[in-house]
C-alpha cells in the first residue's frame, strides 16, 4: 500500500494541503499520477482564464489570486514528483524573428533554465 505524504503550503493558501503521490514509486510519481496532475492543472488554468475574462469591476480579484497560487503550487508538485526525462537544447520560437533554446521534461512538460 502506498504511503501518502502531505505538505502544507506556506503561502496564502494556508488551508490547502498538498498530497504527493511520490510514495507510489519510491520517491517519484508514476506516469499515471503525472497525467492526473497535468489534467488537474489544465482544468485549474481554464477556470483561471474564465475568472479573468469575467472580472468586471474586479469582483474576482481574490479568487483569481487564490487560483493562481494553487496553479503555482501544482506546477511545483509536478516538478518535484516527476522522474524527469530531459529534452535538452530544444529551440522554440518567441516571435517570428527570435527564438531560444530550452530544456524541458517530456513527461511532465516542466521547463528548466
DRENKE-158778 format. One record per residue (C-alpha): residue number from 1; residue in one letter; y, x, z. Coordinates in nm, 3 decimals. Example, Ala and Ser with C-alpha at 12.3 -4.5 7.8 and 13.67 -1.06 7.14 Angstrom:
# DRENKE-158778
PT    i  aa        v        u        w
PT    1   A   -0.450    1.230    0.780
PT    2   S   -0.106    1.367    0.714
//
This chain:
# DRENKE-158778
PT    i  aa        v        u        w
PT    1   X    0.000    0.000    0.000
PT    2   X    0.344    0.133   -0.092
PT    3   X    0.591    0.220    0.174
PT    4   X    0.940    0.096    0.104
PT    5   X    1.238    0.298    0.211
PT    6   X    1.570    0.135    0.281
PT    7   X    1.908    0.292    0.290
PT    8   X    2.230    0.126    0.393
PT    9   X    2.534    0.166    0.176
PT   10   X    2.834    0.327    0.341
PT   11   X    3.100    0.173    0.117
PT   12   X    3.248   -0.178    0.113
PT   13   X    2.911   -0.342    0.053
PT   14   X    2.824   -0.299    0.420
PT   15   X    2.588   -0.594    0.431
PT   16   X    2.375   -0.480    0.138
PT   17   X    2.055   -0.288    0.199
PT   18   X    1.908   -0.096   -0.091
PT   19   X    1.533   -0.082   -0.122
PT   20   X    1.392    0.217   -0.301
PT   21   X    1.060    0.189   -0.481
PT   22   X    1.017    0.565   -0.483
PT   23   X    0.731    0.544   -0.233
PT   24   X    0.512    0.393   -0.505
PT   25   X    0.459    0.719   -0.694
PT   26   X    0.509    0.991   -0.438
PT   27   X    0.886    1.024   -0.447
PT   28   X    0.973    0.869   -0.781
PT   29   X    0.979    0.515   -0.914
PT   30   X    0.730    0.442   -1.189
PT   31   X    0.840    0.327   -1.535
PT   32   X    0.792   -0.040   -1.448
PT   33   X    1.023   -0.005   -1.148
PT   34   X    1.286    0.176   -1.358
PT   35   X    1.269   -0.105   -1.615
PT   36   X    1.318   -0.359   -1.335
PT   37   X    1.618   -0.163   -1.207
PT   38   X    1.764   -0.149   -1.559
PT   39   X    1.715   -0.524   -1.602
PT   40   X    1.895   -0.597   -1.275
PT   41   X    2.173   -0.356   -1.371
PT   42   X    2.215   -0.523   -1.710
PT   43   X    2.245   -0.868   -1.552
PT   44   X    2.499   -0.741   -1.300
PT   45   X    2.707   -0.582   -1.577
PT   46   X    2.703   -0.912   -1.773
PT   47   X    2.819   -1.103   -1.464
PT   48   X    3.097   -0.848   -1.408
PT   49   X    3.223   -0.900   -1.763
PT   50   X    3.222   -1.277   -1.713
PT   51   X    3.422   -1.241   -1.390
PT   52   X    3.671   -1.011   -1.562
PT   53   X    3.714   -1.248   -1.857
PT   54   X    3.771   -1.545   -1.627
PT   55   X    4.001   -1.368   -1.381
PT   56   X    4.301   -1.597   -1.417
PT   57   X    4.567   -1.531   -1.151
PT   58   X    4.349   -1.256   -1.000
PT   59   X    4.127   -1.507   -0.819
PT   60   X    3.816   -1.294   -0.880
PT   61   X    3.951   -0.957   -0.766
PT   62   X    3.727   -0.932   -0.458
PT   63   X    3.406   -1.044   -0.638
PT   64   X    3.487   -0.803   -0.923
PT   65   X    3.530   -0.516   -0.679
PT   66   X    3.208   -0.601   -0.493
PT   67   X    3.013   -0.639   -0.817
PT   68   X    3.142   -0.303   -0.940
PT   69   X    3.033   -0.143   -0.611
PT   70   X    2.684   -0.295   -0.649
PT   71   X    2.663   -0.168   -1.008
PT   72   X    2.760    0.183   -0.897
PT   73   X    2.502    0.168   -0.616
PT   74   X    2.231    0.051   -0.858
PT   75   X    2.313    0.332   -1.103
PT   76   X    2.279    0.585   -0.820
PT   77   X    1.946    0.434   -0.711
PT   78   X    1.816    0.458   -1.068
PT   79   X    1.937    0.816   -1.100
PT   80   X    1.777    0.914   -0.767
PT   81   X    1.444    0.735   -0.814
PT   82   X    1.364    0.825   -1.176
PT   83   X    1.142    1.121   -1.260
PT   84   X    1.373    1.221   -1.542
PT   85   X    1.267    1.320   -1.889
PT   86   X    1.575    1.504   -2.014
PT   87   X    1.708    1.492   -2.368
PT   88   X    1.945    1.786   -2.398
PT   89   X    2.223    1.853   -2.646
PT   90   X    2.230    1.506   -2.798
PT   91   X    2.550    1.460   -2.995
PT   92   X    2.741    1.132   -2.951
PT   93   X    3.050    1.008   -3.132
PT   94   X    3.356    0.946   -2.916
PT   95   X    3.572    0.839   -3.209
PT   96   X    3.540    0.873   -3.588
PT   97   X    3.678    1.227   -3.563
PT   98   X    3.540    1.355   -3.233
PT   99   X    3.211    1.379   -3.052
PT  100   X    3.041    1.570   -2.775
PT  101   X    2.702    1.689   -2.659
PT  102   X    2.538    1.510   -2.368
PT  103   X    2.220    1.536   -2.165
PT  104   X    2.051    1.210   -2.067
PT  105   X    1.720    1.077   -1.938
PT  106   X    1.513    0.895   -2.197
PT  107   X    1.350    0.685   -1.923
PT  108   X    1.648    0.553   -1.724
PT  109   X    1.933    0.644   -1.964
PT  110   X    2.135    0.817   -1.691
PT  111   X    2.367    1.085   -1.824
PT  112   X    2.416    1.431   -1.676
PT  113   X    2.712    1.665   -1.715
//
